Every structure is written in C-alpha cells, then in structure tokens.
Amino acid sequence: MRGGAVFVAGATGYVGGRLVPLLLSRGYAVRAGVRSPRKLAARPWSSHPSLTALPADVADKASLVAAMRGCAAAYYLVHSMGAGGDFAQADRAAARNMAEAAAEAGVSRIIYLSGLGDDAPGLSEHLRSRSEVGRILSEGPVPATVLRAAVILGSGSASFEIIRNLVERLPLMITPRWVRTRCQPIAVSNVLGYLVGCLENPATSGLTLDIGGPDVLTYAELFRTYARAAHIRAPLIIPVPFLTTALSASWVNLITPVPAHLIQPLIEGLKNEVVCHDKRILDLVPQQLLSCRDAIAQALSEVSQGPAPSCCFDAGQACAPSFLAERAGCPAEWTKAGDAPFAGGALFTADYAVTLDAAPAQVWEAVTRIGGDTGWYAGDLLWRVRGLVDKLVGGPGHMRGRRDPVRLGPGDALDFWRVLDAAPEQRLLLLAEMKVPGAATLELRLEPADQGTRLSLLTSFHPRGLLGLVYWWSMYPAHGLLFPAMLRNVARAAHARVTVGPVKLAPKAARP
C-alpha cells in the first residue's frame, strides 16, 4: 500500500470514474468524495477494500475538510456546467472551498484537470471558467498542479459522443467557420497517465502544464479521422459564415444524445484554438501518446465490448426532492438539500398494480431491462415523441439510453430518467430529468404475494404553477391506457401469468 490516502473530488464523473479504479490498481488508498454515496455503490470497483466513499460537496467546505483530513494529495475533477444558472460563479466558489479545505485538512498537493486555451478576450466562458478555477487553486495555500487538456477522446466522453453521432448520422454537414479551428485532442488513457504521473512526480507540484496528443488538426480533419477509424464514409463538410454558435448548439442537441447544458459551452469553445505550447509534461511524465486515429479506435473498441467505464451522462444527482422522497419512502440522506421553489403544493399520483404467478426474482429481471433498446413496455412511439419534444426544449431527450442493457444502479441515466434506487427484487425508482413543469418520479415496486408477486407502478408529480396542473391533467387520460399496458407487458417479458389486475389503486391524498 502506498503511503498516504488520495482524495478524489468528482469520483463519479467521466474522468474520475476511470481514475479511481486506476489508482486502486496501483496500490493507492482512495477516498472518493461524492454527493450521493449510493451512486458510487453502483460502480464495479465500489467494494474495493482500499476505497472509502465519503459524503462531500464542493459547495460545502466543512464536508470537504472532513473527507480530506489525513489525505496526502487530492484530485479536483469538478465543474458546474450541468448545474444550471451561473456555472462560472459556482465553479469560482467551489474552487475557493477546495483550496481552503485542503489547507485545513493538511493536504500537501492538489491536482486539477483544466481546459486548454489562451486566456485572451475571445476565450469562451467555459474555458475562461476552467482557467479561473486553475488560477484560484494555484494561488491557494496548497501547491496545485494544473493540467490543461483540449478534446478528450474516449468512449462516453462528451466530445467523443458529439463527434461519433455527427459523423455517423450526417452524410452532409453544414458547419460554422469553427470547423477550421485547430485543436490537439488527447486520448483519455493518456489523460489518466498524466494525472497519475503527476501524483508520482513531485517535480510537477505547483506547475501549470499543457497536455495533448501527438496530432494537431482542425475539427473538420478530426471528423474525417473518425470516419477512417470507424471504416465509414466521411461526411461532406461545407463551412458557411452565417451559422452562429447558438444555432450550431441547437442542431447538435437534436442529433446527439449529449445533454444541451454540455453542448452549448462546448460548441462556444470551438472558436478558440486549443493547442499545446508548453511541452514540459513530455519530460516530466513520459508515456506513449496515442494518435487521434488510435484513440478513436480504442474508444470504438470499448463501445463494442459493452458499457463504457464512465460516461458524460453520469452527471446528475441520485437524490430526490424531499416532497417526492417522502412519497417514495426514501431515507433523508437520499434527498436534495433544497427543494424546488414550487415545493409545498399538491402531490398528484397515478398508481396501478397487478399480481403475477412468478417469483420476484423472475419479475425483477424483466423490470431492470426497461428503457434503452428494450423500450418502456408500452407506447414506445409516444415515449420517442416525448423524447424528441424534450430535446427541442433543451432536455436530455430519449437518445442517451442506458449504460448497461441488464444492470441498473443508483445514479445511472435511463433515457430521460435518473435511477434513484435499484433494490433487487424490491423496487426500481426513477426521477424524471425531462423538461416538465414540475417534478416527477416513476416507481416499479415488487412485493411477495400468495404464490407470486404483486407488481405496482407508482407515479408522483408535483406541479409547478398553472402550467404544471395543465400538464398533469392533459396527460392523465393517457396514463390510464399506458400504465396498465406497461404492467401487462412486463408480465409477458417475465413469462408470468397475470392473476389479478391490472387495477387502479386508490389515489393518495394530495399534500396540502
């Protein structure tokens, strides 16, 4: 066991979800700071004896101090693009918390993964924020190593998913002029090599270092490189001067499953050239760098082998607003710290149940296959239309699917839902992440019955204002057709006979 534990803030994110198992495999004791410990429990490496999961939120300095106390070094792999509102302000406050908490906890080093780009007036807000976070950490009392990367190529990364979906779906691409901007992509495996290498080389302490792969190319050339690596026809790319970044982001949002809140700042950053000028990292942490084509081929190989080790869709809290968690029977630690501003009004429900002549284990197998390629057991066309509407208004839409075709765990994205709980043979609880005028959960609950299983489909909706009420009552007739059909088709998928139902359950009293 190497000396001194290593703290990782952002352990369930795209890079953190790959860094933690790598550190564990190299003999480090790791403390993973996460807002939702149950979300970490779904990872295959969560039971490693050298891993400790601790509740920590970068917005709460005290929680960071408690989680980092006794650690020799800390990784900061957090950014707030998905949080909504002023992400630059949120990142600024979180970075100050991290710098101060690391000092109070006695941490000797911080390692931060930032974005590449010259700090000039034309720098995008996203890249400027990443640069500012690096500056705040570097000016803090604990020495910080700042690694600046451009496009990260790896299965499940936001950049890779955008490239993959655009090139594979569009034979013709009408693009803004940013398609001629130069960039220096880097394979995610090389990013991880640099992150661990900096930890193991004290000479990197206090330095800001550019990291990139061996190739410098335009985004148009990167699209063509993907096509060659994937053995498909390259799209015809036509740059035009009148497409704005906002229009580009809207179009990319419709074509790819990447969330709109990630697409907008990423597209804005494409106007900035992101090329390494500082080459010191090549001597400080030598490693074999993958070319763009090899990095893409490696990512495609991961995709073909099964679920990606981590994914940009992983971002999201496995927590419910307390007014919905009470209805769903969630413990207090599963709830968000602050409710939505419309909390306190009525809570509407639409509940149905069937009794099946099958054991809970048999029914559970069918329940956990819901969503993704399996579909929702009824009204799949309606679900897809709903997903398209959601994409049009900036929601996650229906295209992101699910990480694994069989297993589900807390925190997993499931089409436009987020898994809150997946208790085997007991229940699957989902929180809606689609754009709705309110907040909603959907639960499939299994309970032993006489010589079989009682399967209940329970929905909760907390409306926001008049629009929320209109939305609920306009959808209510469809619920009466869709939900019983879902239960019957789950039974059919489980090869179970329905002995009772489907029946509509008595409505729960609306909360005053």
N, C-alpha and C positions, 0 to 999 in steps of 0.2 A: 504493500500500500504506500503510495507516495505521500510525502508529508504535507499536511495542511489541506483542509477541505476547500473545494471550489464552489462558489455560489454562481448560479445562472439565473438571471432575470430574463424572462421570456422563454422558458424551457418548453412551452407547448407551441411556440411559433415555428415558422418554417425552418430557420437555421437552428434555433435552439433544440427543436425536436430531433435533429441529426447530431448536434454537438454533444448533447448529454450522453447518449449511448457510446459515442466515440471516447469521451473522457472516461467513462466507466470501464470500457475495454482496455484502456491504457493504465488502469490501476488507480485512478483518482477517486476520492470520496466526493460525491457531488451533493450539494443542497440545491434543490430546484425551488425557486420562489414562484408560486403561481397563485392567481386569484381564486381559482377553482380547483382544489386538490383532487376532486373526483374526476376532473377532466384528465389529469395526469395518470390516474389509475387505469385508464383505458389503453395506455401505451404498453407494448410488449415488454419493455425494459423497466416498467414501474416497480416490479418486485425485486429488483437487483439489491443485494444486501448493502452495497455501498452508496445507495441513493436514499436521500431523505427529502420528502416533499413537505414544504412549509408554506402556510398562507402568507403571501406577501404581495403588496400592491404598490407600484411605484408612486401612486398618489398619496400614500400613507407612509411617511418617513419612519415612524415608530415600528411598523411591521417590517420594513427593510432592515432596520438596526437589529431587531430580534432575530431575523432569519440569517443575517450575515455574521453575527457575532462568532468569533472563533475561526472564520474562514481566512485563508491566506490570500486569495485572489477572487475577483468577481468579474463575470461577463455581463455586459449590458446589451441586450438584444431586443430592445423595446422601441416601438414608435407608435404614434397615436393616429395614424391616417384613418383607421377604421372606427375611431371613437366618435366621429361626428363633431360639429362645432369647430372651434379654433384649435386645430391639432398642433399648430406651432406653439401656442401658449401652453397647451397640455404637455407637450414634449419639453418645453423650457422648464416648467415647474417640476416635472418628473426627474429631469437631469439634475436639478439642484438638490432634490431629495436624495438621489442616488449618491452624489458627491459627498454630501454632508453625512449621510447614514454610513457610508463606507468608512469615513474617518472615525465616527463614533464607535463603529463595530471593530475597529482595529485591522481592517483590510489593508494590505500593502500595495495592491495593484488593481486597476480596473482595465478591462479590455472591451472596446466598443466597436461595433461594426457600423460604419457610416456610409454615406454615399459619395461618389466621386463627382467632382465638378469644381471649376474655379469660382471663387467667391466674388463674382462680378455683378453689376447691376441687373443683368439679364437672367440671372440664375433663377430657376423655378422655385416656388415657395416650398415644395417638398425637399429639394436638395439644399435649399438655404436652411431649412429647419434642421436637417440632419447635420449640416456643418456647424450650426449653432450649438446643438447638443454636444458635439465633439469638443467645441471650444469651452463650454461650461464645465465638462468633465475634466478637461486638461488644466483648467485654471483652478480646480478644486484642490483640497489638501492632500489627496491621494494621487500618486502618479498614474496617468492614464495612457494607454496605447490605443490610438485611433486608427483603424483600418478603413480605407476608403475604397469601396467597390462600385463598379458600374452595373451592367446587366449580369445577373446571376443565372446561369444555365443549369437547370436540374429539374427532374420530374416534380411537378407540383408547384414550382416557383411561379409567381405572378407573371414575370417576364416570359418564361418558357411557355406557360399556358396561353398567353396572348399570341405569341409567335406561332405556336402549334395550331391553334384554332383558325387564325387568319390564313396561314399558308394552306392548310388542308381544306378549308371551306371556300376560299375565294380564288377562282382562276384568274380574275382580273381585280387589281387593287388600285383604286383612285386614292392617292395619298397626298397629304400636305408636303411642303418642301422639307420637313424634318426627316423624310426618308433618306435624304442625302447626308444627314449628320453622322459624324464618325463616333464610334464607341469602341470600347475594349472589353468585351464580355469575359467572364471567368466562370469555370465550372464550379458547382457547389462543392465538389470534393476538394478542389484547391482552396476554396474559401475556408473550409474546415481545417485543412492542413495549415493554413496561415494562422487561424485562431489558436490551434493547439501549439503550433510552433512558437508563437509569441509568448504564450504562457511558459514555455520551457526555455526561452532565451531571455534572460534578464536584460540584455542589451537593448531590447525593444521597448523597455519601460520608458514612458514619457514621450514617445515619438508618435508623429502622425505620418502614416505610410500609405502609399497608393498600392492597390493590389489589382491585378488584371491578368488575363490570359496572354498567350503569345500573339494573338491576331488583333489588328486594328482594322475595322471595316465599317462601312455605312450600314444603316438599318436595312436598306434595300439588299445589300450583299448578304446580310445576316439572314434575311428571308430566303434568299436563294441557297444559302448554305444549308438551311434547314431542309429545303426540298431535296437537295442532293443526299443528305444524311438519311432522310426518310424514304428515298427512292421514289419520289413522286415528281410530277411536272411542276416546275417553278411557275409561280403566278406572273402574269404580265403586270408590271408596276408602272403606273402613269402618275408622276407628281404634278400637282396643279397648285397655283398660287393662292386660290381663294378659300381653301378649306381651313377653318380655324381649329385650334386645339379642342375647343368645346364640341364642335361638330364631329371631330375625329373620335373623341372620347365617347360620344353618344353612339357612334357607329360600332366602335369596338365593343361597347357594352352589349349591343344586340347580338354580335357574332360570337363572343366568347363567354365562358361561364365565370370569368373573373369579376368579383364584385365592383360595382360602379365607384365605390369610395376609394378603391385602389387604382382603378383605371385612370380617373381624372388627374391625380397628381403625377402618375407615371407618364401619361401622354404629355403633360405640360413639360416634364423634364426632358423629353426627347429633342427639344430645340437646342439643348445645351450639349456641346461636345464633351464627352466623358472619356478621356484618355489619360493614362498614367504618365506623369512627368518625373515623379520621384521613383527611382529604381532601387533604392536601398534594400527593400524587402527581399530582393533576389539573392543578396549575400547573407542577410540576417536569417532568413528561413528558406534555404534552398529546397526545392521539390520539383518533380516533373510536372510541367504545366500542360494541360490538355488543350489542344486546338479547339476552335469553335465546333468544327465538324465532329471531332471525337467526343466533346462534351455533350453535344446533341444526341449522338448515337448512344452514349451511355444513358442519357435520360430516357430515350425511347426504349432502351432495353429494360430499364426499371419499370416503365409503363407496361410493357408486355408481360412482365413477370408477376404483376399483381399490384396491390395497393402501394402507393408511394410512402416512404418512411415518414414524410411530413409534407404538408400541402398548404398553399396560401389560404385555402378555405377553412383551415383550422382556427383562424382568428375568430373569436366570439366567446362570450361567457356562457358556461354551463350553469347559469343561475336564472331563476325566475323572479319577476316582481313578487313581493310578499303577498299581495292580494290574490295572485294566481297560485302561489306556492301553498297557501293555506288550503285552498280547494283541492290541490293535487296531493296534499299530505306530505309536502317536502319539509325536512328539518330546516331550522332557522339558518344554518350555515349555507344552505343552497340558494338563499335569496339574495337579490341585489341590495346594496347598501341603501340606495334611494329609489323610491318608486317613481313611476312616470307621473308627470304633472296632473294627469287626469284620474289618479288613484282616488278611491273613496266613493265611487258611484256604484251603479248596478253591475252585477256579475251574471251574465247570461250563460245558460248551459243547454246542450242538446245531447242526451245520453241514450244509448241503445245497448242491448245485451242479447246474447244467445247462449244456449247450453249445448255442448258438444260431447259426443261419446268418444272422447280421446283424452289421453293423459296430458297434463300441462306441458311436458317436455315436447310432445309431438306438435302441439299448437304453437308453442314458442318458436319452433324452428320456422314456421311459416310467417309468424309476426315479424321476426327480425330480418326477413328478406324484403320487407316493404320498401318502396321507393327505388330510385335508381332505375336499372334496367327492368326490374320486376314490375314497377309501377305501383299504383295505390289500390289495387284490387277492385277498383270500380271507377268509371268515369275518367279514364286516363286522358282522353281528348280534352275534357274540361280542365283537368289538372295542368295540361300543357298550355292551354289557352290562358289559364290563370297565371302560369309562369311567364308567358310572353307579355301579358299586361304588366306584371310585376317588373320585368326588365325595362319596359318602356318608361316606367315611372321611377327607375333608379334602384329597384330592389335586386336581390340576388338571382331571381328567376329560377327556372326549373333545370338548368343545364348542368349545374355543378354535381348533381347525382350524389353518390356516396363513396366513401373511401374504400370500403371492403364489401363485396357482394353478399357476405354471410354474417359477419360480426358487426355489432354496433356498440359504441361505448359513450359515456358522457362527454359532451363537447364536440362530438362528430357532427359535421354538416350532413344534412339529409335533404337533398333538393332545396326547397326554400324553408326548411325547418332546421332547428338545432336540437340535438339529443340532450335532454336534461338528466334522464335516468334510463338505464337499461338493465334492470334487475332480472336475471334469468328466471324464466317460468313464473314471473310475478307481474312485471309491467314494463312498457316502453312509453316514456313520457317525452313529448316534443314541445318545443317553444317555437311559435311562428316567427320567422325573420323576414317574411314577405312584407311589403308595404301595405298595412291595413290601418284604418282609423281607430286604433285601439291596440290591445294586446291579447294574444290567444294562445291556448295550449290544446294539444290533442293527446289523449292517452289511450293505450290499449292495455287493459288490465285483465290478468288471469287469476282465477280463484278456483280451488278444488270444489267440485260439485258431486252429487251422487253419481258414481260410476262415470265421471267425466270431468269437464272443465267448463266453468262459466267465463265467457269472454265478453268483456264490456268495452265499448268505445265511448269515451267520455270527452266532451269538448267544453272549453270555457272561453268566454270572450268578455273582455272589459272594454266597453266602447269609449271613444273619445268624442264627446260632444254630439251634436245632432247628426253629423256625417257617420259617426260610429253606429248610432241607432238605425239609421237608414241602411247601412251596410249589413248589419245583423239580420234585420227583418227581411231584406231583399234576398238574402242567402238562405233564410230559414226553410222555405219550401224545398230547396234543393237538398238540404241536409236530410230531410225525411226520405228522400229517394236514395241518396248516395251512401249514407252511413249503414243502413241495413244491408245494402248490396255489398259493401266492403266486408261486413261480418260474414255474409254467406260465402263470399269468395275466399276469405281467409280459411274458412272451414273446408272449402273444396281443395285449397292448396295444401292443407294439413291432412287431407284424405280422412276427414272426420264427418260424421253424420250429425246434422242439427236435430236435436231432440226437443228443444224449446226455443221459440223465437224465430226471427228477431223481434224483440219487444221494446217499446219506448219506455224508458224509465221516468218516474215522476220527476218533474223539474225541481231543481234545488231553489230554495228561496233566494231571491236577489238580495245582495248585501246592501243595506241602507247607506 
